[in-house]
């Protein structure tokens, strides 16, 4: 899908360049007569027609995408019950608290509400581990702790946690600068 988007964007840009160049040449500059003769050619008229259709389709797709796009949900409905709402902020706060341990530092928590009935949450927790041993077990404990805390505290059993470990060590480069007066 990404390749198709790139190809469509290339043709859209190429069409815009052709149409803009022809309109600019017809309107301004010393070669207006040449551009008029060029536009009188049936082949060029067909090419300009195709370029205008591509531009019109691109504009239509953009307008439809803007009007039909949905906003991200900000609350979750546990069990699919529309009467109960748990906000994303409450979920992220609970997840952060549940993920904190002695041997990790929680860097960030991101949650995304999924499902047709907005009853599922995919949480990504980025942590810095202070140890390099047993990261798999540590990740499983954090995941279990997050899922249990969300189910017991907020009543949201549809939480899936993903733990991402960030590098614990950073490299500091120092450079001496001579003092000149």
Contact map, one row per residue, 1 for C-alpha under 8 A:
1111100000000000000000000000000000000000000000000000000000000000000000000000000000000000000000000000000000000000000000000000000000000000000000000000000000000000000000000000000000000
1111110000000000000000000000000000000000000000000000000000000000000000000000000000000000000000000000000000000000000000000000000000000000000000000000000000000000000000000000000000000
1111111000000000000000000000000000000000000000000000000000000000000000000000000000000000000000000000000000000000000000000000000000000000000000000000000000000000000000000000000000000
1111111100000000000000000000000000000000000000000000000000000000000000000000000000000000000000000000000000000000000000000000000000000000000000000000000000000000000000000000000000000
1111111110000000000000000000000000000000000000000000000000000000000000000000000000000000000000000000000000000000000000000000000000000000000000000000000000000000000000000000000000000
0111111111000000000000000000000000000000000000000000000000000000000000000000000000000000000000000000000000000000000000000000000000000000000000000000000000000000000000000000000000000
0011111111100000000000000000000000000000000000000000000000000000000000000000000000000000000000000000000000000000000000000000000000000000000000000000000000000000000000000000000000000
0001111111110000000000000000000000000000000000000000000000000000000000000000000000000000000000000000000000000000000000000000000000000000000000000000000000000000000000000000000000000
0000111111111000000000000000000000000000000000000000000000000000000000000000000000000000000000000000000000000000000000000000000000000000000000000000000000000000000000000000000000000
0000011111111100000000000000000000000000000000000000000000000000000000000000000000000000000000000000000000000000000000000000000000000000000000000000000000000000000000000000000000000
0000001111111110000000000000000000000000000000000000010000000000000000000000000000000000000000000000000000000000000000000000000000000000000000000000000000000000000000000000000000000
0000000111111111000000000000000000000000000000000000011001000000000000000000000000000000000000000000000000000000000000000000000000000000000000000000000000000000000000000000000000000
0000000011111111100000000000000000000000000000000000000000000000000000000000000000000000000000000000000000000000000000000000000000000000000000000000000000000000000000000000000000000
0000000001111111110000000000000000000000000000000000000000000000000000000000000000000000000000000000000000000000000000000000000000000000000000000000000000000000000000000000000000000
0000000000111111111000000000000000000000000000000011011000000000000000000000000000000000000000000000000000000000000000000000000000000000000000000000000000000000000000000000000000000
0000000000011111111100000000000000000000000000000010001000000000000000000000000000000000000000000000000000000000000000000000000000000000000000000000000000000000000000000000000000000
0000000000001111111110000000000000000000000000000000000000000000000000000000000000000000000000000000000000000000000000000000000000000000000000000000000000000000000000000000000000000
0000000000000111111111000000000000000000000000010010000000000000000000000000000000000000000000000000000000000000000000000000000000000000000000000000000000000000000000000000000000000
0000000000000011111111100000000000000000000000010011000000000000000000000000000000000000000000000000000000000000000000000000000000000000000000000000000000000000000000000000000000000
0000000000000001111111110000000000000000000000000000000000000000000000000000000000000000000000000000000000000000000000000000000000000000000000000000000000000000000000000000000000000
0000000000000000111111111000000000000000000000000000000000000000000000000000000000000000000000000000000000000000000000000000000000000000000000000000000000000000000000000000000000000
0000000000000000011111111100000000100000000000000000000000000000000000000000000000000000000000000000000000000000000000000000000000000000000000000000000000000000000000000000000000000
0000000000000000001111111110000000000000000000000000000000000000000000000000000000000000000000000000000000000000000000000000000000000000000000000000000000000000000000000000000000000
0000000000000000000111111111100000000000000000000000000000000000000000000000000000000000000000000000000000000000000000000000000000000000000000000000000000000000000000000000000000000
0000000000000000000011111111101100100000000000000000000000000000000000000000000000000000000000000000000000000000000000000000000000000000000000000000000000000000000000000000000000000
0000000000000000000001111111101110110000000000000000000000000000000000000000000000000000000000000000000000000000000000000000000000000000000000000000000000000000000000000000000000000
0000000000000000000000111111100100000000000000000000000000000000000000000000000000000000000000000000000000000000000000000000000000000000000000000000000000000000000000000000000000000
0000000000000000000000011111110100000000000000000000000000000000000000000000000000000000000000000000000000000000000000000000000000000000000000000000000000000000000000000000000000000
0000000000000000000000011111111100000000000000000000000000000000000000000000000000000000000000000000000000000000000000000000000000000000000000000000000000000000000000000000000000000
0000000000000000000000000001111100000000000000000000000000000000000000000000000000000000000000000000000000000000000000000000000000000000000000000000000000000000000000000000000000000
0000000000000000000000001100111111100000000000000000000000000000000000000000000000000000000000000000000000000000000000000000000000000000000000000000000000000000000000000000000000000
0000000000000000000000001111111111110000000000000000000000000000000000000000000000000000000000000000000000000000000000000000000000000000000000000000000000000000000000000000000000000
0000000000000000000000000100001111111000000000000000000000000000000000000000000000000000000000000000000000000000000000000000000000000000000000000000000000000000000000000000000000000
0000000000000000000000000000001111111100000000000000000000000000000000000000000000000000000000000000000000000000000000000000000000000000000000000000000000000000000000000000000000000
0000000000000000000001001100001111111110000000000000000000000000000000000000000000000000000000000000000000000000000000000000000000000000000000000000000000000000000000000000000000000
0000000000000000000000000100000111111111000000000000000000000000000000000000000000000000000000000000000000000000000000000000000000000000000000000000000000000000000000000000000000000
0000000000000000000000000000000011111111100000000000000000000000000000000000000000000000000000000000000000000000000000000000000000000000000000000000000000000000000000000000000000000
0000000000000000000000000000000001111111100100000000000000000000000000000000000000000000000000000000000000000000000000000000000000000000000000000000000000000000000000000000000000000
0000000000000000000000000000000000111111110110000000000000000000000000000000000000000000000000000000000000000000000000000000000000000000000000000000000000000000000000000000000000000
0000000000000000000000000000000000011111110110000000000000000000000000000000000000000000000000000000000000000000000000000000000000000000000000000000000000000000000000000000000000000
0000000000000000000000000000000000001111111110000000000000000000000000000000000000000000000000000000000000000000000000000000000000000000000000000000000000000000000000000000000000000
0000000000000000000000000000000000000011111111000000000000000000000000000000000000000000000000000000000000000000000000000000000000000000000000000000000000000000000000000000000000000
0000000000000000000000000000000000000000111111100000000000000000000000000000000000000000000000000000000000000000000000000000000000000000000000000000000000000000000000000000000000000
0000000000000000000000000000000000000111111111110000000000000000000000000000000000000000000000000000000000000000000000000000000000000000000000000000000000000000000000000000000000000
0000000000000000000000000000000000000011111111111000000000000000000000000000000000000000000000000000000000000000000000000000000000000000000000000000000000000000000000000000000000000
0000000000000000000000000000000000000000011111111100000000000000000000000000000000000000000000000000000000000000000000000000000000000000000000000000000000000000000000000000000000000
0000000000000000000000000000000000000000001111111110000000000000000000000000000000000000000000000000000000000000000000000000000000000000000000000000000000000000000000000000000000000
0000000000000000011000000000000000000000000111111111000000000000000000000000000000000000000000000000000000000000000000000000000000000000000000000000000000000000000000000000000000000
0000000000000000000000000000000000000000000011111111100000000000000000000000000000000000000000000000000000000000000000000000000000000000000000000000000000000000000000000000000000000
0000000000000000000000000000000000000000000001111111110000000000000000000000000000000000000000000000000000000000000000000000000000000000000000000000000000000000000000000000000000000
0000000000000011011000000000000000000000000000111111111000000000000000000000000000000000000000000000000000000000000000000000000000000000000000000000000000000000000000000000000000000
0000000000000010001000000000000000000000000000011111111100000000000000000000000000000000000000000000000000000000000000000000000000000000000000000000000000000000000000000000000000000
0000000000000000000000000000000000000000000000001111111110000000000000000000000000000000000000000000000000000000000000000000000000000000000000000000000000000000000000000000000000000
0000000000110010000000000000000000000000000000000111111111000000000000000000000000000000000000000000000000000000000000000000000000000000000000000000000000000000000000000000000000000
0000000000010011000000000000000000000000000000000011111111100000000000000000000000000000000000000000000000000000000000000000000000000000000000000000000000000000000000000000000000000
0000000000000000000000000000000000000000000000000001111111110000000000000000000000000000000000000000000000000000000000000000000000000000000000000000000000000000000000000000000000000
0000000000000000000000000000000000000000000000000000111111111000000000000000000000000000000000000000000000000000000000000000000000000000000000000000000000000000000000000000000000000
0000000000010000000000000000000000000000000000000000011111111100000000000000000000000000000000000000000000000000000000000000000000000000000000000000000000000000000000000000000000000
0000000000000000000000000000000000000000000000000000001111111110000000000000000000000000000000000000000000000000000000000000000000000000000000000000000000000000000000000000000000000
0000000000000000000000000000000000000000000000000000000111111111000000000000000000000000000000000000000000000000000000000000000000000000000000000000000000000000000000000000000000000
0000000000000000000000000000000000000000000000000000000011111111100000000000000000000000000000000000000000000000000000000000000000000000000000000000000000000000000000000000000000000
0000000000000000000000000000000000000000000000000000000001111111110000000000000000000000000000000000000000000000000000000000000000000000000000000000000000000000000000000000000000000
0000000000000000000000000000000000000000000000000000000000111111111000000000000000000000000000000000000000000000000000000000000000000000000000000000000000000000000000000000000000000
0000000000000000000000000000000000000000000000000000000000011111111100000000000000000000000000000000000000000000000000000000000000000000000000000000000000000000000000000000000000000
0000000000000000000000000000000000000000000000000000000000001111111110000000000000000000000000000000000000000000000000000000000000000000000000000000000000000000000000000000000000000
0000000000000000000000000000000000000000000000000000000000000111111110000000000000000000000000000000000000000000000000000000000000000000000000000000000000000000000000000000000000000
0000000000000000000000000000000000000000000000000000000000000011111110000000000000000000000000000000000000000000000000000000000000000000000000000000000000000000000000000000000000000
0000000000000000000000000000000000000000000000000000000000000001111111000000000000000000000000000000000000000000000000000000000000000000000000000000000000000000000000000000000000000
0000000000000000000000000000000000000000000000000000000000000000111111100000000000000000000000000000000000000000000000000000000000000000000000000000000000000000000000000000000000000
0000000000000000000000000000000000000000000000000000000000000000000111110000000000000000000000000000000000000000000000000000000000000000000000000000000000000000000000000000000000000
0000000000000000000000000000000000000000000000000000000000000000000011111000000000000000000000000000000000000000000000000000000000000000000000000000000000000000000000000000000000000
0000000000000000000000000000000000000000000000000000000000000000000001111100000000000000000000000000000000000000100000000000000000000000000000000000000000000000000000000000000000000
0000000000000000000000000000000000000000000000000000000000000000000000111111000000000000000000000000000000000000100001000000000000000000000000000000000000000000000000000000000000000
0000000000000000000000000000000000000000000000000000000000000000000000011111000000000011000000000000000000000000100000000000000000000000000000000000000000000000000000000000000000000
0000000000000000000000000000000000000000000000000000000000000000000000001111100000001111000000000000000000000000100001000000000000000000000000000000000000000000000000000000000000000
0000000000000000000000000000000000000000000000000000000000000000000000001111110000001111000000000000000000000000100001111000000000000000000000000000000000000000000000000000000000000
0000000000000000000000000000000000000000000000000000000000000000000000000011111111111100000000000000000000000000000011100000000000000000000000000000000000010000000000000000000000000
0000000000000000000000000000000000000000000000000000000000000000000000000001111110011100000000000000000000000000000001110000000000000000000000000000000000111100000000000000000000000
0000000000000000000000000000000000000000000000000000000000000000000000000000111110000000000000000000000000000000000000100000000000000000000000000000000000011100000000000000000000000
0000000000000000000000000000000000000000000000000000000000000000000000000000111111000000000000000000000000000000000011100000000000000000000000000000000000000000000000000000000000000
0000000000000000000000000000000000000000000000000000000000000000000000000000111111110000000000000000000000000000000000000000000000000000000000000000000000000000000000000000000000000
0000000000000000000000000000000000000000000000000000000000000000000000000000100111111000000000000000000000000000000010000000000000000000000000000000000000000000000000000000000000000
0000000000000000000000000000000000000000000000000000000000000000000000000000100011111000000000000000000000000000000000000000000000000000000000000000000000000000000000000000000000000
0000000000000000000000000000000000000000000000000000000000000000000000000000110011111100000000000000000000000000000000000000000000000000000000000000000000000000000000000000000000000
0000000000000000000000000000000000000000000000000000000000000000000000000011110001111110000000000000000000000000000000000000000000000000000000000000000000000000000000000000000000000
0000000000000000000000000000000000000000000000000000000000000000000000000011110000011111011000000000000000000000000000000000000000000000000000000000000001000000000000000000000000000
0000000000000000000000000000000000000000000000000000000000000000000000000111000000001111111000000000000000000000000000000000000000000000000000000000000000000000000000000000000000000
0000000000000000000000000000000000000000000000000000000000000000000000000111000000000111111100000000000000000010100000000000000000000000000000000000000000000000000000000000000000000
0000000000000000000000000000000000000000000000000000000000000000000000000000000000000011111110000000000000000000000000000000000000000000000000000000000000000000000000000000000000000
0000000000000000000000000000000000000000000000000000000000000000000000000000000000000111111111000000000000000000000000000000000000000000000000000000000000000000000000000000000000000
0000000000000000000000000000000000000000000000000000000000000000000000000000000000000111111111100000000000000010000000000000000000000000000000000000010001000000000000000000000000000
0000000000000000000000000000000000000000000000000000000000000000000000000000000000000001111111110000000000001110000000000000000000000000000000000000000000000000000000000000000000000
0000000000000000000000000000000000000000000000000000000000000000000000000000000000000000111111111000000000000000000000000000000000000000000000000000000000000000000000000000000000000
0000000000000000000000000000000000000000000000000000000000000000000000000000000000000000011111111100000000000000000000000000000000000000000000000100110000000000000000000000000000000
0000000000000000000000000000000000000000000000000000000000000000000000000000000000000000001111111110000000001000000000000000000000000000000000000100110000000000000000000000000000000
0000000000000000000000000000000000000000000000000000000000000000000000000000000000000000000111111111000001011000000000000000100000000000000000000000000000000000000000000000000000000
0000000000000000000000000000000000000000000000000000000000000000000000000000000000000000000011111111000000000000000000000000000000000000000000000000000000000000000000000000000000000
0000000000000000000000000000000000000000000000000000000000000000000000000000000000000000000001111111000000000000000000000000000000000000000001001100100000000000000000000000000000000
0000000000000000000000000000000000000000000000000000000000000000000000000000000000000000000000111111100001000000000000000000100000000000000001101100000000000000000000000000000000000
0000000000000000000000000000000000000000000000000000000000000000000000000000000000000000000000011111110111000000000000000000000000000000000000000000000000000000000000000000000000000
0000000000000000000000000000000000000000000000000000000000000000000000000000000000000000000000000011111110000000000000000000000000000000000000000000000000000000000000000000000000000
0000000000000000000000000000000000000000000000000000000000000000000000000000000000000000000000000001111110000000000000000000000000000000000000000000000000000000000000000000000000000
0000000000000000000000000000000000000000000000000000000000000000000000000000000000000000000000000000111110000000000000000000000011100000000000000000000000000000000000000000000000000
0000000000000000000000000000000000000000000000000000000000000000000000000000000000000000000000000001111111000000000000000000001111000000000000000000000000000000000000000000000000000
0000000000000000000000000000000000000000000000000000000000000000000000000000000000000000000000000001111111100000000000000000001111000000000000000000000000000000000000000000000000000
0000000000000000000000000000000000000000000000000000000000000000000000000000000000000000000000010011000111111000000000000000111100000000000000000000000000000000000000000000000000000
0000000000000000000000000000000000000000000000000000000000000000000000000000000000000000000000000000000011111000000000000000111100000000000000000000000000000000000000000000000000000
0000000000000000000000000000000000000000000000000000000000000000000000000000000000000000000000010000000001111100000000000000111000000000000000000000000000000000000000000000000000000
0000000000000000000000000000000000000000000000000000000000000000000000000000000000000000000100110000000001111110000000000011110000000000000000000000000000000000000000000000000000000
0000000000000000000000000000000000000000000000000000000000000000000000000000000000000000000100000000000000011111000000000011100000000000000000000000000000000000000000000000000000000
0000000000000000000000000000000000000000000000000000000000000000000000000000000000000001001100000000000000001111100000001111000000000000000000000000000000000000000000000000000000000
0000000000000000000000000000000000000000000000000000000000000000000000000000000000000000000000000000000000000111110000001110000000000000000000000000000000000000000000000000000000000
0000000000000000000000000000000000000000000000000000000000000000000000011111000000000001000000000000000000000011111001111100000000000000000000000000000000000000000000000000000000000
0000000000000000000000000000000000000000000000000000000000000000000000000000000000000000000000000000000000000001111101111100000000000000000000000000000000000000000000000000000000000
0000000000000000000000000000000000000000000000000000000000000000000000000000000000000000000000000000000000000000111111110000000000000000000000000000000000000000000000000000000000000
0000000000000000000000000000000000000000000000000000000000000000000000000000000000000000000000000000000000000000011111100000000000000000000000000000000000000000000000000000000000000
0000000000000000000000000000000000000000000000000000000000000000000000000000100101000000000000000000000000000000001111100000000000000000000000000000000000000000000000000000000000000
0000000000000000000000000000000000000000000000000000000000000000000000001011110100000000000000000000000000000000111111110000000000000000000000000000000000000000000000000000000000000
0000000000000000000000000000000000000000000000000000000000000000000000000001111100000000000000000000000000000000111111111000000000000000000000000000000000010100000000000000000000000
0000000000000000000000000000000000000000000000000000000000000000000000000001010000000000000000000000000000000000111001111100000000000000000000000000000000000111000000000000000000000
0000000000000000000000000000000000000000000000000000000000000000000000000001000000000000000000000000000000000011110000111110000000000000000000000000000000000111000000000000000000000
0000000000000000000000000000000000000000000000000000000000000000000000000000000000000000000000000000000000000011110000011111000000000000000000000000000000000011110000000000000000000
0000000000000000000000000000000000000000000000000000000000000000000000000000000000000000000000000000000000001111000000001111100000000000000000000000000000000011110000000000000000000
0000000000000000000000000000000000000000000000000000000000000000000000000000000000000000000000000000000000001110000000000111110000000000000000000000000000000000111100000000000000000
0000000000000000000000000000000000000000000000000000000000000000000000000000000000000000000000010010000001111100000000000011111000000000000000000000000000000000111100000000000000000
0000000000000000000000000000000000000000000000000000000000000000000000000000000000000000000000000000000001111000000000000001111100000000000000000000000000000000001111000000000000000
0000000000000000000000000000000000000000000000000000000000000000000000000000000000000000000000000000000111110000000000000000111110000000000000000000000000000000001111000000000000000
0000000000000000000000000000000000000000000000000000000000000000000000000000000000000000000000000000000111100000000000000000011111000000000000000000000000000000000011110000000000000
0000000000000000000000000000000000000000000000000000000000000000000000000000000000000000000000000000001110000000000000000000001111110010000000000000000000000000000011110000000000000
0000000000000000000000000000000000000000000000000000000000000000000000000000000000000000000000000000001110000000000000000000000111110000000000000000000000000000000000010000000000000
0000000000000000000000000000000000000000000000000000000000000000000000000000000000000000000000000000001000000000000000000000000011111010000000000000000000000000000000000000000000000
0000000000000000000000000000000000000000000000000000000000000000000000000000000000000000000000000000000000000000000000000000000011111110000000000000000000000000000000000000000000000
0000000000000000000000000000000000000000000000000000000000000000000000000000000000000000000000000000000000000000000000000000000000111110000000000000000000000000000000000000000000000
0000000000000000000000000000000000000000000000000000000000000000000000000000000000000000000000000000000000000000000000000000000000011111110000000000000000000000000000000000000000000
0000000000000000000000000000000000000000000000000000000000000000000000000000000000000000000000000000000000000000000000000000000010111111111000000000000000000000000000000000000000000
0000000000000000000000000000000000000000000000000000000000000000000000000000000000000000000000000000000000000000000000000000000000000111111100000000000000000000000000000000000000000
0000000000000000000000000000000000000000000000000000000000000000000000000000000000000000000000000000000000000000000000000000000000000111111110000000000000000000000000000000000000000
0000000000000000000000000000000000000000000000000000000000000000000000000000000000000000000000000000000000000000000000000000000000000111111111000000000000000000000000000000000000000
0000000000000000000000000000000000000000000000000000000000000000000000000000000000000000000000000000000000000000000000000000000000000011111111100000000000000000001000000000000000000
0000000000000000000000000000000000000000000000000000000000000000000000000000000000000000000000000000000000000000000000000000000000000001111111110000000000000000000000000000000000000
0000000000000000000000000000000000000000000000000000000000000000000000000000000000000000000000000000000000000000000000000000000000000000111111111000000000000000000000000000000000000
0000000000000000000000000000000000000000000000000000000000000000000000000000000000000000000000000110000000000000000000000000000000000000011111111100000000000000001000000000000000000
0000000000000000000000000000000000000000000000000000000000000000000000000000000000000000000000000010000000000000000000000000000000000000001111111110000000000001111000000000000000000
0000000000000000000000000000000000000000000000000000000000000000000000000000000000000000000000000000000000000000000000000000000000000000000111111111000000000000000000000000000000000
0000000000000000000000000000000000000000000000000000000000000000000000000000000000000000000000000110000000000000000000000000000000000000000011111111100000000000000000000000000000000
0000000000000000000000000000000000000000000000000000000000000000000000000000000000000000000001100110000000000000000000000000000000000000000001111111110000000000100000000000000000000
0000000000000000000000000000000000000000000000000000000000000000000000000000000000000000000000000000000000000000000000000000000000000000000000111111111000001011100000000000000000000
0000000000000000000000000000000000000000000000000000000000000000000000000000000000000000000000000000000000000000000000000000000000000000000000011111111100000000000000000000000000000
0000000000000000000000000000000000000000000000000000000000000000000000000000000000000000000001100100000000000000000000000000000000000000000000001111111111000000000000000000000000000
0000000000000000000000000000000000000000000000000000000000000000000000000000000000000000001001100000000000000000000000000000000000000000000000000111111111111010000000000000000000000
0000000000000000000000000000000000000000000000000000000000000000000000000000000000000000000000000000000000000000000000000000000000000000000000000011111111111110000000000000000000000
0000000000000000000000000000000000000000000000000000000000000000000000000000000000000000000000000000000000000000000000000000000000000000000000000001111111110000000000000000000000000
0000000000000000000000000000000000000000000000000000000000000000000000000000000000000000000000000000000000000000000000000000000000000000000000000000111111100000000000000000000000000
0000000000000000000000000000000000000000000000000000000000000000000000000000000000000100001000000000000000000000000000000000000000000000000000000000111111110000000000000000000000000
0000000000000000000000000000000000000000000000000000000000000000000000000000010000000000000000000000000000000000000000000000000000000000000000000000011111111000000000000000000000000
0000000000000000000000000000000000000000000000000000000000000000000000000000111000000000000000000000000000000000000000100000000000000000000000000000011101111110000000000000000000000
0000000000000000000000000000000000000000000000000000000000000000000000000000011000000000000000000000000000000000000000000000000000000000000000000010011000111110000000000000000000000
0000000000000000000000000000000000000000000000000000000000000000000000000000011000000000000000000000000000000000000000111000000000000000000000000000001000011111000000000000000000000
0000000000000000000000000000000000000000000000000000000000000000000000000000000000000000000000000000000000000000000000011110000000000000000000000010011000011111100000000000000000000
0000000000000000000000000000000000000000000000000000000000000000000000000000000000000000000000000000000000000000000000011110000000000000000000100010000000000111110000000000000000000
0000000000000000000000000000000000000000000000000000000000000000000000000000000000000000000000000000000000000000000000000111100000000000000000100110000000000011111000000000000000000
0000000000000000000000000000000000000000000000000000000000000000000000000000000000000000000000000000000000000000000000000111100000000000000000100000000000000001111100000000000000000
0000000000000000000000000000000000000000000000000000000000000000000000000000000000000000000000000000000000000000000000000001111000000000001001100000000000000000111110000000000000000
0000000000000000000000000000000000000000000000000000000000000000000000000000000000000000000000000000000000000000000000000001111000000000000000000000000000000000011111000000000000000
0000000000000000000000000000000000000000000000000000000000000000000000000000000000000000000000000000000000000000000000000000011110000000000000000000000000000000001111100000000000000
0000000000000000000000000000000000000000000000000000000000000000000000000000000000000000000000000000000000000000000000000000011110000000000000000000000000000000000111110000000000000
0000000000000000000000000000000000000000000000000000000000000000000000000000000000000000000000000000000000000000000000000000000110000000000000000000000000000000000011111100000000000
0000000000000000000000000000000000000000000000000000000000000000000000000000000000000000000000000000000000000000000000000000000111000000000000000000000000000000000001111100000000000
0000000000000000000000000000000000000000000000000000000000000000000000000000000000000000000000000000000000000000000000000000000000000000000000000000000000000000000000111110000000000
0000000000000000000000000000000000000000000000000000000000000000000000000000000000000000000000000000000000000000000000000000000000000000000000000000000000000000000000111111000000000
0000000000000000000000000000000000000000000000000000000000000000000000000000000000000000000000000000000000000000000000000000000000000000000000000000000000000000000000001111100000000
0000000000000000000000000000000000000000000000000000000000000000000000000000000000000000000000000000000000000000000000000000000000000000000000000000000000000000000000000111110000000
0000000000000000000000000000000000000000000000000000000000000000000000000000000000000000000000000000000000000000000000000000000000000000000000000000000000000000000000000011111000000
0000000000000000000000000000000000000000000000000000000000000000000000000000000000000000000000000000000000000000000000000000000000000000000000000000000000000000000000000001111100000
0000000000000000000000000000000000000000000000000000000000000000000000000000000000000000000000000000000000000000000000000000000000000000000000000000000000000000000000000000111110000
0000000000000000000000000000000000000000000000000000000000000000000000000000000000000000000000000000000000000000000000000000000000000000000000000000000000000000000000000000011111000
0000000000000000000000000000000000000000000000000000000000000000000000000000000000000000000000000000000000000000000000000000000000000000000000000000000000000000000000000000001111100
0000000000000000000000000000000000000000000000000000000000000000000000000000000000000000000000000000000000000000000000000000000000000000000000000000000000000000000000000000000111110
0000000000000000000000000000000000000000000000000000000000000000000000000000000000000000000000000000000000000000000000000000000000000000000000000000000000000000000000000000000011111
0000000000000000000000000000000000000000000000000000000000000000000000000000000000000000000000000000000000000000000000000000000000000000000000000000000000000000000000000000000001111
0000000000000000000000000000000000000000000000000000000000000000000000000000000000000000000000000000000000000000000000000000000000000000000000000000000000000000000000000000000000111
